[in-house]
Amino acid sequence: TLRKPISQSSMADWASKNLNMHTQGIFRRRISISNMLSWNGGSIKKPMLITSNRTIKKEACEMFKLVQSYMGDRQTRMDRNHVALVTVTKCWSMQGLRDELYIQLIRQTTDNTCYRSLAWGWELMAISLAFFSPSPKFQSYLEGYIYRHLDSDENIAQRIKELVDLKNKKNSKSRKKRKQNTEDEGLPISTYAKYCYRKLQKVAVTGGKKGLRKPTVEEITHARNAIVTPSLFGSSLEEIMLRQQDMYPGHKLPWVQTQLSQQVLALGGEQTEGIFRIPGDIDEVNALKLQVDQWRIPSGLSDPNIPASLLKLWYRELEEPVIPQQFYKECISNYENPDAAVAVVQLLPELNRLVLCYLIHFLQIFAQPSNVGRTKMDVNNLAMVMAPNCLRCQSDDPRVIFENTRKEMSFLRMLIVHLDTSFIKGLV
């Protein structure tokens, strides 16, 4: 979990210490912080943030042009998908550029009089958060900025009107054009801000895109669509069930859970040594994740470790764990008592109970002695790899985390051995 968003005064203090102050005019007068952090239609000659890295210094100025191109403030021959791909790939490959991109987006979405440009700036921020997080040093600043926009639609509209009126007084020309720029186009800014706020909290904990394969256009498109259409990964169980209602109205379990589980078995996972312990190729897992989020299971899969790894990821990324946080203490208090452990399951909300019982039923297949001989994954091993995906310790104390990890494993082991899941057979 992230700290409480820092105050505006703290953000100003951070900016004064970290911004690479720009100058202008023949006398090289320093630009104020407020102007440094306001929309700019021109180019920049040095990075927004202080850095001694020559490559970052050069790339930052080029990236500012890409940001302007994506937002429609600079002409380019590339389509916006390709602009986003180039931008994201630069930052994904070069960690030192990430904070620079986010501060540039903060600048270009501040006092921007064109609503469409403003929305596209927020859209690029949302896309970027799907691939990489800011540094811990910059994280609180970005969170504070996003937080101020969670319910800001009326304020933004009023601010745009004030800025446009001010400019119109100075320059009566292009009044018609500027009036058009204030018209709402697309989603409210608060929609982007709420998405970015949740995404930032997740990516700060789980990290961004992993693997060796660079971002793709498909992943860019998927990241953009996720702003409006919740992903099957990282959402709450309720959101996932709501999303699948049109396609699978009669299903009582998440389609993604049952499909990936069945894929593991169809590929002989219960006879595969180290299943759930040996990770599948991360790039193949990413590719499968993209397809599953579009309700597709490819037919060419051959390695059961790939759907097994994605299944673990799905459980781990749930917005709230399968066993909700309010039941955590009860679980670790009854890690040695089979009857009490089973009783906890019966207390869970209906959807959580069904999802957990389906998982336990699935693990019980692997716990059968005939399968353990092949997989080398007995009940203890299964509990060890799956417990962190079902229960989340909220403590920051390493000793508490270490002690609770043992209890979490023991609790899940009790369920695999003692929970009656026979009613799950045939349930979808």
C-alpha positions as CSV (number, residue, x, y, z in Angstrom):
1,T,0.0,0.0,0.0
2,L,1.1,3.6,-0.7
3,R,1.5,6.4,1.8
4,K,-1.1,9.0,2.1
5,P,-0.7,11.5,-0.8
6,I,1.7,14.3,0.0
7,S,0.4,17.8,0.5
8,Q,0.7,20.5,-2.2
9,S,3.3,22.3,-0.1
10,S,5.4,19.2,0.1
11,M,5.0,18.7,-3.7
12,A,6.2,22.3,-4.3
13,D,9.2,21.6,-2.0
14,W,10.0,18.4,-3.9
15,A,9.8,20.3,-7.2
16,S,12.1,23.0,-6.0
17,K,14.8,20.4,-5.1
18,N,14.4,18.1,-8.2
19,L,13.4,20.2,-11.1
20,N,16.1,21.1,-13.6
21,M,15.3,24.8,-13.8
22,H,15.0,26.2,-17.3
23,T,15.9,29.7,-18.6
24,Q,14.5,31.8,-21.4
25,G,15.4,35.0,-23.3
26,I,18.7,36.5,-24.2
27,F,19.4,37.3,-20.5
28,R,18.7,33.6,-19.6
29,R,16.2,34.4,-16.9
30,R,15.1,31.4,-14.9
31,I,11.6,30.2,-15.5
32,S,9.4,29.9,-12.4
33,I,8.4,26.5,-11.0
34,S,4.7,27.2,-11.9
35,N,5.7,27.9,-15.5
36,M,8.0,24.9,-15.6
37,L,5.0,22.8,-14.6
38,S,2.5,24.4,-17.0
39,W,1.6,23.3,-20.6
40,N,4.3,24.3,-23.1
41,G,3.7,24.4,-26.9
42,G,7.4,24.7,-27.7
43,S,10.3,22.3,-27.3
44,I,12.6,21.9,-24.4
45,K,16.4,22.1,-24.5
46,K,17.2,20.1,-21.4
47,P,15.4,17.5,-19.2
48,M,12.7,18.5,-16.7
49,L,14.5,16.6,-13.9
50,I,18.1,17.0,-12.7
51,T,20.4,14.3,-14.2
52,S,24.0,13.8,-15.0
53,N,23.4,11.1,-17.5
54,R,24.2,12.3,-21.0
55,T,21.9,9.8,-22.7
56,I,19.0,10.7,-20.5
57,K,19.6,14.4,-21.3
58,K,19.4,13.8,-25.0
59,E,16.5,11.4,-24.9
60,A,14.4,13.6,-22.6
61,C,14.2,16.4,-25.1
62,E,13.2,13.9,-27.9
63,M,10.7,12.3,-25.6
64,F,9.0,15.7,-25.0
65,K,8.3,15.9,-28.7
66,L,6.8,12.4,-28.6
67,V,4.5,13.5,-25.7
68,Q,3.4,16.6,-27.7
69,S,2.8,14.4,-30.8
70,Y,0.7,11.9,-28.8
71,M,-1.4,14.8,-27.3
72,G,-1.9,16.4,-30.8
73,D,0.2,19.4,-29.9
74,R,2.9,18.7,-32.5
75,Q,2.5,17.4,-36.0
76,T,3.9,13.9,-36.8
77,R,3.6,11.3,-39.6
78,M,3.3,8.5,-37.0
79,D,-0.1,7.4,-35.8
80,R,-0.8,7.8,-32.1
81,N,-0.4,4.1,-31.4
82,H,3.1,4.1,-32.8
83,V,4.0,7.3,-30.9
84,A,2.9,5.7,-27.7
85,L,4.8,2.5,-28.5
86,V,8.1,4.4,-29.1
87,T,7.6,6.5,-26.0
88,V,6.8,3.5,-23.7
89,T,9.6,1.4,-25.2
90,K,12.2,4.1,-24.5
91,C,11.2,4.3,-20.9
92,W,10.7,0.5,-20.4
93,S,14.2,0.0,-21.8
94,M,15.8,3.0,-20.0
95,Q,14.8,3.3,-16.3
96,G,16.2,6.8,-15.9
97,L,13.7,8.1,-18.4
98,R,10.6,7.0,-16.5
99,D,10.3,9.8,-14.0
100,E,11.1,12.3,-16.8
101,L,8.1,11.0,-18.8
102,Y,5.8,11.3,-15.8
103,I,6.9,14.9,-15.0
104,Q,6.6,15.9,-18.6
105,L,3.0,14.5,-18.6
106,I,2.3,16.4,-15.4
107,R,3.5,19.6,-17.1
108,Q,1.5,19.1,-20.3
109,T,-1.7,18.3,-18.4
110,T,-1.4,21.4,-16.3
111,D,-3.2,24.6,-17.5
112,N,-3.8,22.9,-20.9
113,T,-6.6,24.9,-22.7
114,C,-7.4,22.1,-25.2
115,Y,-9.5,19.4,-23.6
116,R,-8.7,16.8,-26.2
117,S,-5.0,17.4,-25.7
118,L,-5.5,17.2,-21.9
119,A,-7.4,13.9,-22.2
120,W,-4.8,12.4,-24.4
121,G,-2.0,13.4,-22.0
122,W,-3.9,11.6,-19.2
123,E,-4.4,8.6,-21.5
124,L,-0.7,8.4,-22.2
125,M,0.0,8.4,-18.4
126,A,-2.5,5.6,-18.0
127,I,-0.9,3.5,-20.8
128,S,2.6,4.1,-19.3
129,L,1.5,2.9,-15.9
130,A,0.7,-0.4,-17.4
131,F,4.4,-0.9,-18.3
132,F,6.5,0.7,-15.6
133,S,6.2,2.5,-12.2
134,P,7.9,5.7,-11.3
135,S,10.9,5.6,-9.0
136,P,10.2,5.4,-5.2
137,K,11.6,9.0,-5.0
138,F,9.0,10.3,-7.5
139,Q,6.1,8.0,-6.6
140,S,4.6,10.2,-3.9
141,Y,4.8,13.3,-6.1
142,L,3.0,11.6,-9.0
143,E,0.4,10.1,-6.6
144,G,-0.3,13.6,-5.1
145,Y,-0.8,15.0,-8.6
146,I,-3.2,12.3,-9.6
147,Y,-5.0,12.5,-6.3
148,R,-5.8,16.1,-6.9
149,H,-7.7,15.2,-10.1
150,L,-9.9,12.4,-8.7
151,D,-13.0,14.8,-8.6
152,S,-11.8,17.8,-10.5
153,D,-13.9,17.9,-13.7
154,E,-15.8,21.1,-12.8
155,N,-12.6,22.7,-11.6
156,I,-10.8,21.8,-14.8
157,A,-13.6,23.1,-17.0
158,Q,-13.6,26.4,-15.0
159,R,-9.8,26.7,-15.2
160,I,-9.8,26.1,-19.0
161,K,-12.5,28.8,-19.4
162,E,-10.4,31.3,-17.3
163,L,-7.3,30.6,-19.2
164,V,-9.0,30.9,-22.6
165,D,-10.7,34.2,-21.5
166,L,-7.4,35.5,-20.4
167,K,-5.7,34.7,-23.7
168,N,-8.7,36.0,-25.7
169,K,-8.3,39.4,-24.0
170,K,-4.6,39.4,-25.0
171,N,-5.2,38.2,-28.5
172,S,-8.7,38.6,-30.0
173,K,-7.7,36.4,-33.0
174,S,-8.5,32.7,-33.1
175,R,-11.3,33.2,-30.6
176,K,-13.4,30.7,-32.5
177,K,-10.7,28.1,-32.5
178,R,-10.0,28.4,-28.8
179,K,-13.7,28.2,-28.0
180,Q,-13.8,24.8,-29.8
181,N,-10.8,23.6,-27.8
182,T,-12.8,23.9,-24.5
183,E,-15.5,21.5,-25.7
184,D,-15.5,18.2,-23.9
185,E,-14.1,15.3,-26.1
186,G,-14.0,11.8,-24.7
187,L,-13.9,10.7,-21.1
188,P,-14.0,13.0,-18.1
189,I,-10.5,13.7,-16.7
190,S,-11.6,12.2,-13.3
191,T,-12.1,8.8,-15.1
192,Y,-8.5,8.8,-16.2
193,A,-7.3,10.0,-12.8
194,K,-9.2,7.3,-10.9
195,Y,-7.8,4.6,-13.2
196,C,-4.3,6.0,-12.9
197,Y,-4.6,6.2,-9.1
198,R,-5.5,2.5,-8.9
199,K,-3.0,1.5,-11.5
200,L,-0.2,3.4,-9.7
201,Q,-0.9,1.6,-6.5
202,K,-0.7,-1.8,-8.2
203,V,2.3,-1.2,-10.4
204,A,4.2,0.3,-7.4
205,V,3.8,-3.1,-5.6
206,T,3.9,-5.6,-8.5
207,G,6.3,-3.8,-10.9
208,G,5.6,-3.3,-14.6
209,K,5.9,-5.4,-17.7
210,K,8.5,-8.2,-17.2
211,G,10.4,-10.3,-19.7
212,L,12.8,-9.6,-22.5
213,R,10.3,-8.8,-25.3
214,K,9.7,-5.2,-25.9
215,P,6.2,-3.7,-25.7
216,T,4.0,-4.3,-28.7
217,V,1.2,-2.3,-30.4
218,E,-1.3,-4.9,-29.1
219,E,-0.2,-4.3,-25.6
220,I,-0.5,-0.5,-26.1
221,T,-4.0,-1.0,-27.4
222,H,-4.9,-3.3,-24.5
223,A,-3.5,-0.8,-22.0
224,R,-5.7,2.0,-23.5
225,N,-8.8,-0.2,-23.6
226,A,-8.3,-1.1,-19.9
227,I,-9.1,2.5,-18.9
228,V,-12.7,1.9,-19.8
229,T,-13.0,-1.9,-19.9
230,P,-11.6,-3.4,-16.6
231,S,-9.0,-6.1,-17.2
232,L,-9.7,-9.7,-16.1
233,F,-6.4,-9.2,-14.2
234,G,-6.0,-6.8,-11.2
235,S,-9.8,-6.2,-10.9
236,S,-12.1,-7.3,-8.1
237,L,-14.0,-10.6,-8.3
238,E,-17.2,-8.6,-8.5
239,E,-16.0,-6.6,-11.5
240,I,-14.8,-9.7,-13.3
241,M,-18.2,-11.4,-12.9
242,L,-19.9,-8.3,-14.0
243,R,-17.8,-8.1,-17.1
244,Q,-18.4,-11.7,-18.1
245,Q,-22.2,-11.4,-17.5
246,D,-23.0,-10.7,-21.1
247,M,-20.9,-13.5,-22.5
248,Y,-21.4,-16.2,-19.8
249,P,-24.6,-15.2,-17.9
250,G,-25.0,-18.6,-16.3
251,H,-21.5,-18.9,-14.9
252,K,-21.0,-18.8,-11.2
253,L,-17.2,-18.8,-11.4
254,P,-14.8,-16.5,-13.2
255,W,-14.3,-17.7,-16.8
256,V,-10.6,-16.9,-16.5
257,Q,-10.2,-19.1,-13.4
258,T,-11.9,-22.1,-14.9
259,Q,-10.3,-21.8,-18.3
260,L,-6.8,-21.5,-17.1
261,S,-7.2,-24.3,-14.6
262,Q,-8.6,-26.6,-17.3
263,Q,-5.7,-25.7,-19.6
264,V,-3.2,-26.8,-17.0
265,L,-4.9,-30.2,-16.8
266,A,-5.4,-30.5,-20.5
267,L,-1.7,-30.1,-21.1
268,G,-0.8,-32.7,-18.5
269,G,0.1,-30.4,-15.7
270,E,-0.8,-33.0,-13.0
271,Q,2.0,-35.1,-14.5
272,T,4.6,-32.3,-14.9
273,E,7.5,-32.1,-12.5
274,G,7.7,-28.8,-10.6
275,I,4.2,-27.6,-11.8
276,F,3.4,-24.2,-10.1
277,R,7.0,-24.1,-8.8
278,I,8.8,-23.8,-12.1
279,P,7.7,-20.6,-13.9
280,G,6.6,-20.6,-17.5
281,D,8.5,-18.4,-20.0
282,I,7.6,-14.8,-18.9
283,D,7.2,-13.5,-22.5
284,E,4.9,-16.5,-23.3
285,V,2.9,-15.8,-20.1
286,N,2.5,-12.1,-21.1
287,A,1.3,-13.1,-24.6
288,L,-1.2,-15.5,-23.1
289,K,-2.4,-12.9,-20.7
290,L,-3.1,-10.5,-23.6
291,Q,-5.3,-13.2,-25.3
292,V,-7.1,-14.3,-22.2
293,D,-8.1,-10.7,-21.6
294,Q,-9.8,-10.8,-25.0
295,W,-11.7,-14.0,-24.0
296,R,-9.4,-16.2,-26.1
297,I,-7.4,-19.3,-25.3
298,P,-4.9,-20.2,-28.1
299,S,-4.9,-23.7,-29.3
300,G,-1.1,-24.0,-29.8
301,L,-0.1,-24.2,-26.1
302,S,2.2,-27.1,-25.2
303,D,3.8,-26.1,-21.9
304,P,1.5,-26.4,-18.9
305,N,3.8,-24.1,-16.9
306,I,2.6,-21.2,-19.0
307,P,-1.2,-21.3,-18.0
308,A,-0.1,-22.4,-14.5
309,S,2.0,-19.3,-14.1
310,L,-0.7,-17.1,-15.5
311,L,-3.3,-18.7,-13.1
312,K,-1.0,-17.9,-10.1
313,L,-0.7,-14.3,-11.5
314,W,-4.5,-14.0,-11.7
315,Y,-5.0,-15.0,-8.1
316,R,-2.1,-12.8,-7.0
317,E,-3.2,-9.7,-8.9
318,L,-6.8,-9.7,-7.7
319,E,-7.7,-6.3,-6.2
320,E,-8.7,-8.0,-3.0
321,P,-7.3,-11.5,-2.3
322,V,-9.6,-14.6,-2.6
323,I,-9.7,-14.7,1.2
324,P,-10.7,-11.1,2.0
325,Q,-8.6,-9.1,4.4
326,Q,-11.1,-9.1,7.2
327,F,-10.7,-12.9,7.5
328,Y,-6.9,-12.8,7.6
329,K,-6.5,-12.9,11.4
330,E,-8.9,-15.8,11.7
331,C,-7.0,-17.8,9.1
332,I,-3.6,-17.4,10.7
333,S,-5.1,-18.1,14.2
334,N,-6.5,-21.4,13.0
335,Y,-3.6,-22.7,10.9
336,E,-3.4,-25.9,13.0
337,N,-7.1,-26.6,13.5
338,P,-8.7,-28.4,10.6
339,D,-12.3,-27.8,11.7
340,A,-11.8,-24.1,12.5
341,A,-10.0,-23.6,9.1
342,V,-12.9,-25.2,7.2
343,A,-15.3,-23.1,9.3
344,V,-13.6,-19.9,8.1
345,V,-14.3,-20.9,4.4
346,Q,-18.0,-21.1,5.2
347,L,-18.0,-17.5,6.5
348,L,-16.7,-16.0,3.3
349,P,-18.9,-14.1,0.9
350,E,-20.5,-16.5,-1.6
351,L,-18.4,-15.6,-4.6
352,N,-15.2,-15.8,-2.6
353,R,-16.2,-19.1,-1.1
354,L,-16.9,-20.6,-4.6
355,V,-13.7,-19.3,-6.1
356,L,-11.6,-20.6,-3.1
357,C,-13.3,-24.0,-3.1
358,Y,-12.7,-24.3,-6.9
359,L,-9.0,-23.6,-6.3
360,I,-8.8,-26.1,-3.4
361,H,-10.6,-28.7,-5.5
362,F,-8.1,-28.0,-8.3
363,L,-5.1,-28.4,-5.9
364,Q,-6.5,-31.6,-4.4
365,I,-6.1,-33.2,-7.9
366,F,-2.3,-32.5,-7.7
367,A,-2.1,-33.6,-4.1
368,Q,-3.2,-37.2,-5.1
369,P,-0.3,-39.6,-4.4
370,S,-0.3,-40.9,-8.0
371,N,0.4,-37.3,-9.2
372,V,2.8,-36.3,-6.5
373,G,5.2,-39.1,-7.6
374,R,5.5,-37.3,-11.0
375,T,5.2,-33.6,-10.0
376,K,7.3,-33.8,-6.9
377,M,4.8,-31.3,-5.5
378,D,3.2,-32.7,-2.3
379,V,0.6,-30.9,-0.2
380,N,3.3,-28.9,1.6
381,N,4.9,-27.7,-1.7
382,L,1.5,-26.8,-3.1
383,A,0.5,-24.9,0.0
384,M,3.9,-23.0,-0.1
385,V,3.5,-21.8,-3.7
386,M,-0.2,-21.0,-3.6
387,A,-0.7,-19.5,-0.1
388,P,0.8,-16.0,-1.0
389,N,-1.7,-15.8,-3.9
390,C,-4.7,-16.3,-1.5
391,L,-3.7,-14.4,1.6
392,R,-1.9,-11.1,2.0
393,C,-0.1,-10.0,5.2
394,Q,-0.5,-6.2,5.7
395,S,2.3,-5.8,8.2
396,D,5.6,-4.1,7.2
397,D,7.5,-5.9,10.0
398,P,9.8,-8.5,8.4
399,R,9.5,-10.7,11.5
400,V,5.7,-10.7,11.4
401,I,5.8,-11.4,7.6
402,F,8.1,-14.3,8.1
403,E,6.1,-15.8,11.0
404,N,2.8,-15.3,9.2
405,T,4.1,-16.9,6.0
406,R,4.5,-20.2,7.8
407,K,0.9,-19.9,9.2
408,E,-0.5,-19.0,5.8
409,M,1.0,-22.1,4.3
410,S,-0.2,-24.3,7.1
411,F,-3.7,-22.9,6.8
412,L,-3.9,-23.6,3.1
413,R,-2.5,-27.1,3.7
414,M,-5.4,-27.7,6.1
415,L,-7.9,-26.8,3.4
416,I,-6.2,-29.0,0.8
417,V,-6.3,-32.0,3.1
418,H,-9.6,-31.4,4.9
419,L,-12.0,-29.3,2.9
420,D,-14.8,-31.1,1.1
421,T,-15.0,-29.7,-2.4
422,S,-17.0,-32.5,-4.0
423,F,-19.9,-30.0,-4.8
424,I,-17.6,-28.1,-7.2
425,K,-17.4,-30.8,-9.8
426,G,-19.2,-29.7,-12.9
427,L,-19.7,-26.1,-11.6
428,V,-18.7,-23.3,-14.0
